[in-house]
Amino acid sequence: LNNMTSNLAAKLIIELISFIHNKHKIDDYAK
């Protein structure tokens, strides 16, 4: 269970970073 939770947390963090990164790219295009 602990290993599964770690993998899930890592996935969520990667998703969040990707989302923020894409949001910054969109903001740059909007300028």
mmJSON file of the N, C-alpha and C atoms, coordinates in Angstrom:
{"data_MODEL":{"atom_site":{
"group_PDB":["ATOM","ATOM","ATOM","ATOM","ATOM","ATOM","ATOM","ATOM","ATOM","ATOM","ATOM","ATOM","ATOM","ATOM","ATOM","ATOM","ATOM","ATOM","ATOM","ATOM","ATOM","ATOM","ATOM","ATOM","ATOM","ATOM","ATOM","ATOM","ATOM","ATOM","ATOM","ATOM","ATOM","ATOM","ATOM","ATOM","ATOM","ATOM","ATOM","ATOM","ATOM","ATOM","ATOM","ATOM","ATOM","ATOM","ATOM","ATOM","ATOM","ATOM","ATOM","ATOM","ATOM","ATOM","ATOM","ATOM","ATOM","ATOM","ATOM","ATOM","ATOM","ATOM","ATOM","ATOM","ATOM","ATOM","ATOM","ATOM","ATOM","ATOM","ATOM","ATOM","ATOM","ATOM","ATOM","ATOM","ATOM","ATOM","ATOM","ATOM","ATOM","ATOM","ATOM","ATOM","ATOM","ATOM","ATOM","ATOM","ATOM","ATOM","ATOM","ATOM","ATOM"],
"id":[1,2,3,4,5,6,7,8,9,10,11,12,13,14,15,16,17,18,19,20,21,22,23,24,25,26,27,28,29,30,31,32,33,34,35,36,37,38,39,40,41,42,43,44,45,46,47,48,49,50,51,52,53,54,55,56,57,58,59,60,61,62,63,64,65,66,67,68,69,70,71,72,73,74,75,76,77,78,79,80,81,82,83,84,85,86,87,88,89,90,91,92,93],
"type_symbol":["N","C","C","N","C","C","N","C","C","N","C","C","N","C","C","N","C","C","N","C","C","N","C","C","N","C","C","N","C","C","N","C","C","N","C","C","N","C","C","N","C","C","N","C","C","N","C","C","N","C","C","N","C","C","N","C","C","N","C","C","N","C","C","N","C","C","N","C","C","N","C","C","N","C","C","N","C","C","N","C","C","N","C","C","N","C","C","N","C","C","N","C","C"],
"label_atom_id":["N","CA","C","N","CA","C","N","CA","C","N","CA","C","N","CA","C","N","CA","C","N","CA","C","N","CA","C","N","CA","C","N","CA","C","N","CA","C","N","CA","C","N","CA","C","N","CA","C","N","CA","C","N","CA","C","N","CA","C","N","CA","C","N","CA","C","N","CA","C","N","CA","C","N","CA","C","N","CA","C","N","CA","C","N","CA","C","N","CA","C","N","CA","C","N","CA","C","N","CA","C","N","CA","C","N","CA","C"],
"label_alt_id":[null,null,null,null,null,null,null,null,null,null,null,null,null,null,null,null,null,null,null,null,null,null,null,null,null,null,null,null,null,null,null,null,null,null,null,null,null,null,null,null,null,null,null,null,null,null,null,null,null,null,null,null,null,null,null,null,null,null,null,null,null,null,null,null,null,null,null,null,null,null,null,null,null,null,null,null,null,null,null,null,null,null,null,null,null,null,null,null,null,null,null,null,null],
"label_comp_id":["LEU","LEU","LEU","ASN","ASN","ASN","ASN","ASN","ASN","MET","MET","MET","THR","THR","THR","SER","SER","SER","ASN","ASN","ASN","LEU","LEU","LEU","ALA","ALA","ALA","ALA","ALA","ALA","LYS","LYS","LYS","LEU","LEU","LEU","ILE","ILE","ILE","ILE","ILE","ILE","GLU","GLU","GLU","LEU","LEU","LEU","ILE","ILE","ILE","SER","SER","SER","PHE","PHE","PHE","ILE","ILE","ILE","HIS","HIS","HIS","ASN","ASN","ASN","LYS","LYS","LYS","HIS","HIS","HIS","LYS","LYS","LYS","ILE","ILE","ILE","ASP","ASP","ASP","ASP","ASP","ASP","TYR","TYR","TYR","ALA","ALA","ALA","LYS","LYS","LYS"],
"label_asym_id":["A","A","A","A","A","A","A","A","A","A","A","A","A","A","A","A","A","A","A","A","A","A","A","A","A","A","A","A","A","A","A","A","A","A","A","A","A","A","A","A","A","A","A","A","A","A","A","A","A","A","A","A","A","A","A","A","A","A","A","A","A","A","A","A","A","A","A","A","A","A","A","A","A","A","A","A","A","A","A","A","A","A","A","A","A","A","A","A","A","A","A","A","A"],
"label_entity_id":["1","1","1","1","1","1","1","1","1","1","1","1","1","1","1","1","1","1","1","1","1","1","1","1","1","1","1","1","1","1","1","1","1","1","1","1","1","1","1","1","1","1","1","1","1","1","1","1","1","1","1","1","1","1","1","1","1","1","1","1","1","1","1","1","1","1","1","1","1","1","1","1","1","1","1","1","1","1","1","1","1","1","1","1","1","1","1","1","1","1","1","1","1"],
"label_seq_id":[1,1,1,2,2,2,3,3,3,4,4,4,5,5,5,6,6,6,7,7,7,8,8,8,9,9,9,10,10,10,11,11,11,12,12,12,13,13,13,14,14,14,15,15,15,16,16,16,17,17,17,18,18,18,19,19,19,20,20,20,21,21,21,22,22,22,23,23,23,24,24,24,25,25,25,26,26,26,27,27,27,28,28,28,29,29,29,30,30,30,31,31,31],
"pdbx_PDB_ins_code":[null,null,null,null,null,null,null,null,null,null,null,null,null,null,null,null,null,null,null,null,null,null,null,null,null,null,null,null,null,null,null,null,null,null,null,null,null,null,null,null,null,null,null,null,null,null,null,null,null,null,null,null,null,null,null,null,null,null,null,null,null,null,null,null,null,null,null,null,null,null,null,null,null,null,null,null,null,null,null,null,null,null,null,null,null,null,null,null,null,null,null,null,null],
"Cartn_x":[0.842,0.0,0.874,1.926,2.785,3.451,3.93,4.569,3.57,2.34,1.291,0.981,0.929,0.649,1.759,3.002,4.134,4.045,3.707,3.583,2.467,1.356,0.222,0.603,1.287,1.713,2.66,3.59,4.529,3.783,2.791,1.997,1.268,0.676,-0.06,0.875,2.061,3.031,3.454,3.708,4.103,2.97,1.731,0.574,0.493,0.689,0.603,1.684,2.915,4.016,3.728,3.237,2.908,1.826,0.811,-0.294,0.208,1.027,1.568,2.462,3.28,4.171,3.364,2.312,1.465,0.761,0.342,-0.336,0.61,1.859,2.833,3.036,3.07,3.234,2.065,0.854,-0.34,-0.276,0.15,0.275,1.284,2.379,3.384,2.802,1.993,1.384,0.393,-0.269,-1.291,-0.686,0.577,1.22,1.354],
"Cartn_y":[-1.213,0.0,1.26,1.258,2.434,2.735,1.68,1.859,2.4,1.867,2.319,3.794,4.183,5.577,6.488,6.035,6.823,7.017,5.944,6.045,7.008,6.93,7.811,9.261,9.505,10.859,11.399,10.579,11.001,11.352,10.52,10.798,12.123,12.362,13.61,14.815,14.698,15.795,16.064,14.989,15.151,15.811,15.368,15.974,17.462,17.798,19.189,20.037,19.528,20.251,20.448,19.392,19.491,20.54,20.529,21.482,22.915,23.165,24.505,24.919,23.996,24.277,24.667,23.901,24.207,25.546,25.84,27.103,28.272,28.159,29.215,29.381,28.262,28.333,29.085,28.786,29.458,30.952,31.288,32.696,33.408,32.729,33.327,33.589,32.639,32.833,34.002,34.197,35.238,36.647,36.77,38.09,38.702],
"Cartn_z":[0.0,0.0,0.0,0.821,0.911,-0.431,-1.11,-2.41,-3.423,-3.372,-4.284,-4.045,-2.78,-2.43,-2.943,-2.83,-3.31,-4.816,-5.532,-6.987,-7.361,-6.649,-6.923,-6.655,-5.549,-5.208,-6.276,-6.732,-7.769,-9.048,-9.408,-10.613,-10.488,-9.329,-9.118,-9.211,-8.641,-8.685,-10.132,-10.896,-12.297,-13.088,-12.833,-13.513,-13.182,-11.919,-11.482,-12.147,-12.186,-12.826,-14.312,-14.968,-16.393,-16.614,-15.753,-15.867,-15.723,-14.711,-14.479,-15.649,-16.131,-17.254,-18.486,-18.779,-19.931,-19.749,-18.534,-18.259,-18.532,-18.149,-18.417,-19.915,-20.654,-22.105,-22.725,-22.265,-22.792,-22.467,-21.263,-20.878,-21.774,-22.127,-23.004,-24.388,-24.901,-26.216,-26.196,-25.072,-24.972,-25.009,-24.658,-24.62,-26.017],
"occupancy":[1.0,1.0,1.0,1.0,1.0,1.0,1.0,1.0,1.0,1.0,1.0,1.0,1.0,1.0,1.0,1.0,1.0,1.0,1.0,1.0,1.0,1.0,1.0,1.0,1.0,1.0,1.0,1.0,1.0,1.0,1.0,1.0,1.0,1.0,1.0,1.0,1.0,1.0,1.0,1.0,1.0,1.0,1.0,1.0,1.0,1.0,1.0,1.0,1.0,1.0,1.0,1.0,1.0,1.0,1.0,1.0,1.0,1.0,1.0,1.0,1.0,1.0,1.0,1.0,1.0,1.0,1.0,1.0,1.0,1.0,1.0,1.0,1.0,1.0,1.0,1.0,1.0,1.0,1.0,1.0,1.0,1.0,1.0,1.0,1.0,1.0,1.0,1.0,1.0,1.0,1.0,1.0,1.0],
"B_iso_or_equiv":[0.0,0.0,0.0,0.0,0.0,0.0,0.0,0.0,0.0,0.0,0.0,0.0,0.0,0.0,0.0,0.0,0.0,0.0,0.0,0.0,0.0,0.0,0.0,0.0,0.0,0.0,0.0,0.0,0.0,0.0,0.0,0.0,0.0,0.0,0.0,0.0,0.0,0.0,0.0,0.0,0.0,0.0,0.0,0.0,0.0,0.0,0.0,0.0,0.0,0.0,0.0,0.0,0.0,0.0,0.0,0.0,0.0,0.0,0.0,0.0,0.0,0.0,0.0,0.0,0.0,0.0,0.0,0.0,0.0,0.0,0.0,0.0,0.0,0.0,0.0,0.0,0.0,0.0,0.0,0.0,0.0,0.0,0.0,0.0,0.0,0.0,0.0,0.0,0.0,0.0,0.0,0.0,0.0],
"pdbx_formal_charge":[null,null,null,null,null,null,null,null,null,null,null,null,null,null,null,null,null,null,null,null,null,null,null,null,null,null,null,null,null,null,null,null,null,null,null,null,null,null,null,null,null,null,null,null,null,null,null,null,null,null,null,null,null,null,null,null,null,null,null,null,null,null,null,null,null,null,null,null,null,null,null,null,null,null,null,null,null,null,null,null,null,null,null,null,null,null,null,null,null,null,null,null,null],
"auth_seq_id":[1,1,1,2,2,2,3,3,3,4,4,4,5,5,5,6,6,6,7,7,7,8,8,8,9,9,9,10,10,10,11,11,11,12,12,12,13,13,13,14,14,14,15,15,15,16,16,16,17,17,17,18,18,18,19,19,19,20,20,20,21,21,21,22,22,22,23,23,23,24,24,24,25,25,25,26,26,26,27,27,27,28,28,28,29,29,29,30,30,30,31,31,31],
"auth_comp_id":["LEU","LEU","LEU","ASN","ASN","ASN","ASN","ASN","ASN","MET","MET","MET","THR","THR","THR","SER","SER","SER","ASN","ASN","ASN","LEU","LEU","LEU","ALA","ALA","ALA","ALA","ALA","ALA","LYS","LYS","LYS","LEU","LEU","LEU","ILE","ILE","ILE","ILE","ILE","ILE","GLU","GLU","GLU","LEU","LEU","LEU","ILE","ILE","ILE","SER","SER","SER","PHE","PHE","PHE","ILE","ILE","ILE","HIS","HIS","HIS","ASN","ASN","ASN","LYS","LYS","LYS","HIS","HIS","HIS","LYS","LYS","LYS","ILE","ILE","ILE","ASP","ASP","ASP","ASP","ASP","ASP","TYR","TYR","TYR","ALA","ALA","ALA","LYS","LYS","LYS"],
"auth_asym_id":["A","A","A","A","A","A","A","A","A","A","A","A","A","A","A","A","A","A","A","A","A","A","A","A","A","A","A","A","A","A","A","A","A","A","A","A","A","A","A","A","A","A","A","A","A","A","A","A","A","A","A","A","A","A","A","A","A","A","A","A","A","A","A","A","A","A","A","A","A","A","A","A","A","A","A","A","A","A","A","A","A","A","A","A","A","A","A","A","A","A","A","A","A"],
"auth_atom_id":["N","CA","C","N","CA","C","N","CA","C","N","CA","C","N","CA","C","N","CA","C","N","CA","C","N","CA","C","N","CA","C","N","CA","C","N","CA","C","N","CA","C","N","CA","C","N","CA","C","N","CA","C","N","CA","C","N","CA","C","N","CA","C","N","CA","C","N","CA","C","N","CA","C","N","CA","C","N","CA","C","N","CA","C","N","CA","C","N","CA","C","N","CA","C","N","CA","C","N","CA","C","N","CA","C","N","CA","C"],
"pdbx_PDB_model_num":[1,1,1,1,1,1,1,1,1,1,1,1,1,1,1,1,1,1,1,1,1,1,1,1,1,1,1,1,1,1,1,1,1,1,1,1,1,1,1,1,1,1,1,1,1,1,1,1,1,1,1,1,1,1,1,1,1,1,1,1,1,1,1,1,1,1,1,1,1,1,1,1,1,1,1,1,1,1,1,1,1,1,1,1,1,1,1,1,1,1,1,1,1]
}}}
